[in-house]
Amino acid sequence: VQKQGTEKVYGVDIDRDILVDHARFLRPLIAHYLDRRQDPLDIELLCGSIQDYDSRLYKLDAVSAIELIEHLHPIQLEAFPKTVFEFIQPKLAVVTTPNIEYNKLFPEFA
């Protein structure tokens, strides 16, 4: 029997304190009790850098980097595509940046 849907979600951050603080929000919503999953969703938080290769992330189905790249230092930014597309090799990658009105790093785009 082939399973459908997401089975495991990893959250990765370089700041362990942020991971600990936000772990308390990782619980089902009330609506999830009304329409229960057939298989459980496993969520694991990992402390690490985009520069690090973590074998648990190899060949994931999807990667999302939501408003991340503008916070990376040049060395991390250079490592980002290699880590994501050469090491992790997701089938889907979603990368977003803030809207221009919130981004002070690129004034020439105004």
N, C-alpha and C positions, 0 to 999 in steps of 0.2 A: 504494500500500500504506500503510494507516494504521498508525502506530507505536503500541505499547501500553506503558503503564507510564511511570514517571518518566524524563525525559530530562536534566533539569538541576536542580541544587539549589544555592541560594544560602545562604550563612551570613553573617549581618551582625552586627557588634559595633562598638561605639564605641571599643574599646580595641585598637589595632593589635598590641600585644604579646601579648594573648590570642589573637588570630587567628594570629599567627606560631607561637606555642607549640602551639596545637591543630591546626594544619595537618598536623603529622606523624602524626596519628591518622586522616587521611583516606586510607585505603587499603583495598582489598578484604579481607574476612575469608576465612579458609581455605575456608569453605563456599561462598563465591562462585566459587571455582575449580571446584567440582564441578558447579554449576548455573550456567553462564555466561549472561550477558545476551545477547540478540540484538543490541541496540544499546548502545553505551557510555553510562555515566552520567557526566555532566560536573558537577563540583563547583567552585564559585567562591566565594571568601571576599571580602567587601566590608567596608571600614572606613567606617562612617557612623552617623548618628543617626536615630532614629525621626522626627525633625523634618525630615530631608532627603528630598526627592523625587529618587529615582534612576531614570532612565528604564529601566534594566535590570529593575527590579522591577514595572513597570507591567503590569497585567493578568496576574499570575501565577495559576496554578490554585489554589494553596494557600499559606497563611501560618501558621506556628506561632510563638507567643510563649510559650515554656515558662518559667514562673517569672521573667518579665521585668518585668511592670508594677509590682511592688512595689519595684523598684529605680529607677524613673524619677523624676526631679525633677518638680515640678508643671507646668512649661512643657512638658516632654516628654510627660507623662501626658495633658495637654490635647491635644497634637498627635497622639497615638496613634490614636484612632478616625478622624480625618480622613485621616491618611496611609494607614492600612490600608484603610478602607472607601470613601473617596472617590478616592484616588490609585491605590493598588495594585489594588483591586477584585477580590480573590480570590473564587473559587467556594466555597472552604472556608477558614474561619479557626478555629484552635484556640488558645485562650488559657487558660493554667493559672496558678494561684497555689499557694503551699505550703499544706500542711495547717495547721490552726489551732495545733497544738502547736509548730510551728516559726515561726509568724508573730507577732513581738512588736509589730508596728505597729498591730494592731487588738485591744487587750486586752478591749474590750467584747464581742467575739465568744466569749470563753472561757466 
